[in-house]
Amino acid sequence: MFAHQCRNSEKYGINFFSDYKTKTESFISRSLLIEISFFNIHHL
């Protein structure tokens, strides 16, 4: 029973981590896009 719970929490942790990673990556790319567009606007 305990081993089963451990395996489940491990799987959940991996899912949480990958979800967090994709969220962070999309946030970073979005802010990069915003910074690039602001840079382009100011340097026209």
C-alpha positions in Angstrom: 0.0 0.0 0.0 2.7 2.5 1.0 4.9 1.6 -2.0 1.9 2.1 -4.3 1.3 5.6 -2.8 5.0 6.4 -3.2 4.8 5.5 -6.9 1.7 7.6 -7.4 3.2 10.7 -5.8 6.4 10.2 -7.9 4.3 10.2 -11.0 2.3 13.2 -9.9 5.6 15.0 -9.1 6.9 14.4 -12.6 3.6 15.6 -14.2 3.7 18.7 -12.0 7.3 19.4 -12.9 6.8 19.1 -16.6 3.6 21.2 -16.5 5.5 23.9 -14.5 8.4 23.7 -17.0 6.1 24.3 -20.0 4.4 27.2 -18.2 7.7 28.8 -17.4 9.0 28.3 -21.0 5.9 29.8 -22.5 6.1 32.7 -20.0 9.7 33.4 -20.9 9.1 33.2 -24.6 6.1 35.6 -24.2 8.1 38.1 -22.3 10.9 37.8 -24.8 8.5 38.6 -27.6 7.1 41.6 -25.8 10.6 42.9 -25.1 11.6 42.4 -28.7 8.5 44.2 -30.0 9.1 47.1 -27.6 12.7 47.3 -28.7 11.6 47.5 -32.3 9.0 50.2 -31.6 11.5 52.4 -29.8 14.2 52.0 -32.5 12.2 52.8 -35.6 
